[in-house]
Amino acid sequence: MNILFLSDTHGKHRRLKNLPPADMFIHAGDVSHSGADYEVDNFMQWFGGLDYKHKIFIAGNHDFWLEDETVQRVQRMLPQNACYLCDSGVEIEGIKFWGSPVSPWFFGWAFNRNRGEDIRKHWQLIDKDVDVLITHTPPFGILDRTISGGHSGCEDL
């Protein structure tokens, strides 16, 4: 399966032109800039209209509106070939996907959890036989350097 993967479009998704072909499109969060409902709605309309066989997205730390909504309500706003994951999984063509928007606490953004037991509860939900893990935060020490040179990833992930 050929997967197109991106994240952190921060409301600028409509600027993306000539996206490459793929069997699946995955967006790993920060679909909006401020997390407002109209920003998320704009993204979901764009995302739903993309011409990919399968589509998955998760929220990110900017996506406040999604933090206050149920997975079921968000899913009802999407076409059948699109899936919203929030500490949940889906199997597509025999491949098991799991998605979580959770990130270690960072200035009180959306889906932030305290490091340690609070965030560990979310990672313990991940199916042990998952094939593709989609998170908005990276594991500690893996592509998680900030501009200041520190690590922002999650030790427990």
Phi and psi in degrees as GROMACS dihedral restraints (atoms count N, CA, C in turn):
[ dihedral_restraints ]
;  ai    aj    ak    al  type     phi  dphi    fc
    3     4     5     6     1   -92.8    20    10
    4     5     6     7     1   121.5    20    10
    6     7     8     9     1  -116.9    20    10
    7     8     9    10     1   128.3    20    10
    9    10    11    12     1   -95.6    20    10
   10    11    12    13     1   124.5    20    10
   12    13    14    15     1  -128.0    20    10
   13    14    15    16     1   131.0    20    10
   15    16    17    18     1  -154.3    20    10
   16    17    18    19     1   171.9    20    10
   18    19    20    21     1  -157.3    20    10
   19    20    21    22     1   177.5    20    10
   21    22    23    24     1    55.4    20    10
   22    23    24    25     1    47.9    20    10
   24    25    26    27     1   -81.6    20    10
   25    26    27    28     1   -17.8    20    10
   27    28    29    30     1    47.0    20    10
   28    29    30    31     1    46.4    20    10
   30    31    32    33     1    82.3    20    10
   31    32    33    34     1     2.0    20    10
   33    34    35    36     1  -104.1    20    10
   34    35    36    37     1    20.4    20    10
   36    37    38    39     1   -59.1    20    10
   37    38    39    40     1   -33.7    20    10
   39    40    41    42     1   -71.1    20    10
   40    41    42    43     1   -11.4    20    10
   42    43    44    45     1   -78.1    20    10
   43    44    45    46     1   -14.8    20    10
   45    46    47    48     1   -74.9    20    10
   46    47    48    49     1   117.1    20    10
   48    49    50    51     1  -119.0    20    10
   49    50    51    52     1   152.0    20    10
   51    52    53    54     1    53.9    20    10
   52    53    54    55     1    48.9    20    10
   54    55    56    57     1   -61.7    20    10
   55    56    57    58     1   141.3    20    10
   57    58    59    60     1   -68.1    20    10
   58    59    60    61     1   155.3    20    10
   60    61    62    63     1   -68.2    20    10
   61    62    63    64     1   151.0    20    10
   63    64    65    66     1  -165.0    20    10
   64    65    66    67     1   165.6    20    10
   66    67    68    69     1   -80.6    20    10
   67    68    69    70     1   -29.8    20    10
   69    70    71    72     1  -140.6    20    10
   70    71    72    73     1   145.1    20    10
   72    73    74    75     1  -117.6    20    10
   73    74    75    76     1   125.5    20    10
   75    76    77    78     1  -120.8    20    10
   76    77    78    79     1   130.2    20    10
   78    79    80    81     1  -115.9    20    10
   79    80    81    82     1   122.0    20    10
   81    82    83    84     1   -99.3    20    10
   82    83    84    85     1    37.1    20    10
   84    85    86    87     1   102.0    20    10
   85    86    87    88     1   168.4    20    10
   87    88    89    90     1    60.9    20    10
   88    89    90    91     1    58.3    20    10
   90    91    92    93     1   -77.5    20    10
   91    92    93    94     1   -17.9    20    10
   93    94    95    96     1  -123.5    20    10
   94    95    96    97     1   169.1    20    10
   96    97    98    99     1   -92.1    20    10
   97    98    99   100     1   -51.4    20    10
   99   100   101   102     1  -107.6    20    10
  100   101   102   103     1    -6.9    20    10
  102   103   104   105     1    86.5    20    10
  103   104   105   106     1     9.0    20    10
  105   106   107   108     1   -68.5    20    10
  106   107   108   109     1   152.0    20    10
  108   109   110   111     1   -59.1    20    10
  109   110   111   112     1   -41.1    20    10
  111   112   113   114     1   -65.2    20    10
  112   113   114   115     1   -31.8    20    10
  114   115   116   117     1   -68.2    20    10
  115   116   117   118     1   -44.8    20    10
  117   118   119   120     1   -66.1    20    10
  118   119   120   121     1   -41.7    20    10
  120   121   122   123     1   -60.8    20    10
  121   122   123   124     1   -43.2    20    10
  123   124   125   126     1   -60.2    20    10
  124   125   126   127     1   -43.9    20    10
  126   127   128   129     1   -62.1    20    10
  127   128   129   130     1   -46.8    20    10
  129   130   131   132     1   -64.7    20    10
  130   131   132   133     1   -34.9    20    10
  132   133   134   135     1   -64.4    20    10
  133   134   135   136     1   -45.2    20    10
  135   136   137   138     1   -63.5    20    10
  136   137   138   139     1   -49.6    20    10
  138   139   140   141     1   -59.9    20    10
  139   140   141   142     1   -46.6    20    10
  141   142   143   144     1   -61.5    20    10
  142   143   144   145     1   -30.2    20    10
  144   145   146   147     1   -86.1    20    10
  145   146   147   148     1    -6.5    20    10
  147   148   149   150     1   -65.8    20    10
  148   149   150   151     1   144.4    20    10
  150   151   152   153     1   -92.9    20    10
  151   152   153   154     1    69.7    20    10
  153   154   155   156     1  -125.0    20    10
  154   155   156   157     1   145.6    20    10
  156   157   158   159     1   -60.2    20    10
  157   158   159   160     1   -42.7    20    10
  159   160   161   162     1  -131.6    20    10
  160   161   162   163     1   145.6    20    10
  162   163   164   165     1  -140.5    20    10
  163   164   165   166     1   136.5    20    10
  165   166   167   168     1  -133.8    20    10
  166   167   168   169     1   141.1    20    10
  168   169   170   171     1  -142.8    20    10
  169   170   171   172     1   154.5    20    10
  171   172   173   174     1  -124.0    20    10
  172   173   174   175     1   165.7    20    10
  174   175   176   177     1   -85.8    20    10
  175   176   177   178     1   169.1    20    10
  177   178   179   180     1  -131.6    20    10
  178   179   180   181     1  -174.3    20    10
  180   181   182   183     1   -70.8    20    10
  181   182   183   184     1    -8.3    20    10
  183   184   185   186     1   -95.0    20    10
  184   185   186   187     1    -9.4    20    10
  186   187   188   189     1   -93.7    20    10
  187   188   189   190     1    63.0    20    10
  189   190   191   192     1   -56.5    20    10
  190   191   192   193     1   -41.8    20    10
  192   193   194   195     1   -58.6    20    10
  193   194   195   196     1   -39.4    20    10
  195   196   197   198     1   -68.2    20    10
  196   197   198   199     1   -27.2    20    10
  198   199   200   201     1   -65.6    20    10
  199   200   201   202     1   -28.9    20    10
  201   202   203   204     1   -93.1    20    10
  202   203   204   205     1     1.1    20    10
  204   205   206   207     1  -108.7    20    10
  205   206   207   208     1   155.5    20    10
  207   208   209   210     1   -82.5    20    10
  208   209   210   211     1   153.7    20    10
  210   211   212   213     1   -59.1    20    10
  211   212   213   214     1   -40.5    20    10
  213   214   215   216     1   -62.5    20    10
  214   215   216   217     1   -42.1    20    10
  216   217   218   219     1   -66.4    20    10
  217   218   219   220     1   -43.2    20    10
  219   220   221   222     1   -64.3    20    10
  220   221   222   223     1   -43.3    20    10
  222   223   224   225     1   -60.4    20    10
  223   224   225   226     1   -37.4    20    10
  225   226   227   228     1   -64.6    20    10
  226   227   228   229     1   -18.9    20    10
  228   229   230   231     1   -86.7    20    10
  229   230   231   232     1    -3.6    20    10
  231   232   233   234     1  -111.0    20    10
  232   233   234   235     1   155.5    20    10
  234   235   236   237     1   -69.1    20    10
  235   236   237   238     1   167.2    20    10
  237   238   239   240     1   -59.5    20    10
  238   239   240   241     1   -30.2    20    10
  240   241   242   243     1   -89.9    20    10
  241   242   243   244     1    12.8    20    10
  243   244   245   246     1  -122.0    20    10
  244   245   246   247     1   144.5    20    10
  246   247   248   249     1  -136.2    20    10
  247   248   249   250     1   134.6    20    10
  249   250   251   252     1  -104.5    20    10
  250   251   252   253     1   122.8    20    10
  252   253   254   255     1  -110.3    20    10
  253   254   255   256     1   134.5    20    10
  255   256   257   258     1  -145.5    20    10
  256   257   258   259     1    93.4    20    10
  258   259   260   261     1    53.4    20    10
  259   260   261   262     1    46.2    20    10
  261   262   263   264     1  -150.3    20    10
  262   263   264   265     1   170.9    20    10
  264   265   266   267     1  -134.7    20    10
  265   266   267   268     1   169.8    20    10
  267   268   269   270     1  -152.8    20    10
  268   269   270   271     1   147.2    20    10
  270   271   272   273     1  -109.7    20    10
  271   272   273   274     1   127.3    20    10
  273   274   275   276     1  -130.7    20    10
  274   275   276   277     1   121.9    20    10
  276   277   278   279     1    51.1    20    10
  277   278   279   280     1    41.2    20    10
  279   280   281   282     1    80.0    20    10
  280   281   282   283     1     1.9    20    10
  282   283   284   285     1  -106.5    20    10
  283   284   285   286     1   129.2    20    10
  285   286   287   288     1   -94.9    20    10
  286   287   288   289     1   121.5    20    10
  288   289   290   291     1  -109.9    20    10
  289   290   291   292     1   143.5    20    10
  291   292   293   294     1  -134.3    20    10
  292   293   294   295     1   135.8    20    10
  294   295   296   297     1  -130.6    20    10
  295   296   297   298     1   140.9    20    10
  297   298   299   300     1  -143.5    20    10
  298   299   300   301     1   131.9    20    10
  300   301   302   303     1   -86.1    20    10
  301   302   303   304     1    -5.0    20    10
  303   304   305   306     1   -65.5    20    10
  304   305   306   307     1   139.1    20    10
  306   307   308   309     1  -135.6    20    10
  307   308   309   310     1   153.6    20    10
  309   310   311   312     1   -59.3    20    10
  310   311   312   313     1   149.2    20    10
  312   313   314   315     1   -50.8    20    10
  313   314   315   316     1   131.0    20    10
  315   316   317   318     1  -151.3    20    10
  316   317   318   319     1    94.5    20    10
  318   319   320   321     1    57.5    20    10
  319   320   321   322     1    25.7    20    10
  321   322   323   324     1    71.8    20    10
  322   323   324   325     1    29.1    20    10
  324   325   326   327     1   -73.6    20    10
  325   326   327   328     1   176.8    20    10
  327   328   329   330     1   -65.9    20    10
  328   329   330   331     1   148.4    20    10
  330   331   332   333     1    59.0    20    10
  331   332   333   334     1    21.8    20    10
  333   334   335   336     1   -78.8    20    10
  334   335   336   337     1   141.1    20    10
  336   337   338   339     1  -134.0    20    10
  337   338   339   340     1   150.1    20    10
  339   340   341   342     1   -67.6    20    10
  340   341   342   343     1   143.6    20    10
  342   343   344   345     1   -63.4    20    10
  343   344   345   346     1   155.5    20    10
  345   346   347   348     1    96.4    20    10
  346   347   348   349     1  -141.8    20    10
  348   349   350   351     1   -57.3    20    10
  349   350   351   352     1   -38.3    20    10
  351   352   353   354     1   -59.4    20    10
  352   353   354   355     1   -46.9    20    10
  354   355   356   357     1   -81.7    20    10
  355   356   357   358     1   -30.6    20    10
  357   358   359   360     1   -59.5    20    10
  358   359   360   361     1   -32.7    20    10
  360   361   362   363     1   -57.2    20    10
  361   362   363   364     1   -36.5    20    10
  363   364   365   366     1   -71.9    20    10
  364   365   366   367     1   -41.7    20    10
  366   367   368   369     1   -69.7    20    10
  367   368   369   370     1   -27.7    20    10
  369   370   371   372     1   -69.9    20    10
  370   371   372   373     1   -15.9    20    10
  372   373   374   375     1   -77.0    20    10
  373   374   375   376     1   -17.7    20    10
  375   376   377   378     1   -66.1    20    10
  376   377   378   379     1   126.1    20    10
  378   379   380   381     1   -57.9    20    10
  379   380   381   382     1   138.0    20    10
  381   382   383   384     1   -67.7    20    10
  382   383   384   385     1   -24.1    20    10
  384   385   386   387     1  -104.4    20    10
  385   386   387   388     1    23.8    20    10
  387   388   389   390     1   -65.8    20    10
  388   389   390   391     1   141.1    20    10
  390   391   392   393     1   -92.8    20    10
  391   392   393   394     1   -39.9    20    10
  393   394   395   396     1  -128.6    20    10
  394   395   396   397     1   116.9    20    10
  396   397   398   399     1  -101.4    20    10
  397   398   399   400     1   126.3    20    10
  399   400   401   402     1  -116.3    20    10
  400   401   402   403     1   113.3    20    10
  402   403   404   405     1  -130.1    20    10
  403   404   405   406     1   156.5    20    10
  405   406   407   408     1   -84.5    20    10
  406   407   408   409     1   -19.8    20    10
  408   409   410   411     1  -107.7    20    10
  409   410   411   412     1   144.5    20    10
  411   412   413   414     1   -86.5    20    10
  412   413   414   415     1   163.2    20    10
  414   415   416   417     1   -66.2    20    10
  415   416   417   418     1   153.4    20    10
  417   418   419   420     1   -58.1    20    10
  418   419   420   421     1   130.0    20    10
  420   421   422   423     1    85.5    20    10
  421   422   423   424     1    -0.1    20    10
  423   424   425   426     1  -118.6    20    10
  424   425   426   427     1   102.8    20    10
  426   427   428   429     1    52.7    20    10
  427   428   429   430     1    40.1    20    10
  429   430   431   432     1  -120.6    20    10
  430   431   432   433     1    16.0    20    10
  432   433   434   435     1   -71.0    20    10
  433   434   435   436     1   135.1    20    10
  435   436   437   438     1   -89.8    20    10
  436   437   438   439     1   175.2    20    10
  438   439   440   441     1   -58.6    20    10
  439   440   441   442     1   -35.0    20    10
  441   442   443   444     1   -78.8    20    10
  442   443   444   445     1    -4.7    20    10
  444   445   446   447     1    96.1    20    10
  445   446   447   448     1    -4.8    20    10
  447   448   449   450     1   -82.8    20    10
  448   449   450   451     1   172.5    20    10
  450   451   452   453     1  -100.4    20    10
  451   452   453   454     1   135.5    20    10
  453   454   455   456     1  -114.0    20    10
  454   455   456   457     1    -3.5    20    10
  456   457   458   459     1   -70.6    20    10
  457   458   459   460     1   175.0    20    10
  459   460   461   462     1  -101.2    20    10
  460   461   462   463     1   122.9    20    10
  462   463   464   465     1   -63.5    20    10
  463   464   465   466     1   -38.0    20    10
  465   466   467   468     1   -75.2    20    10
  466   467   468   469     1   -24.2    20    10
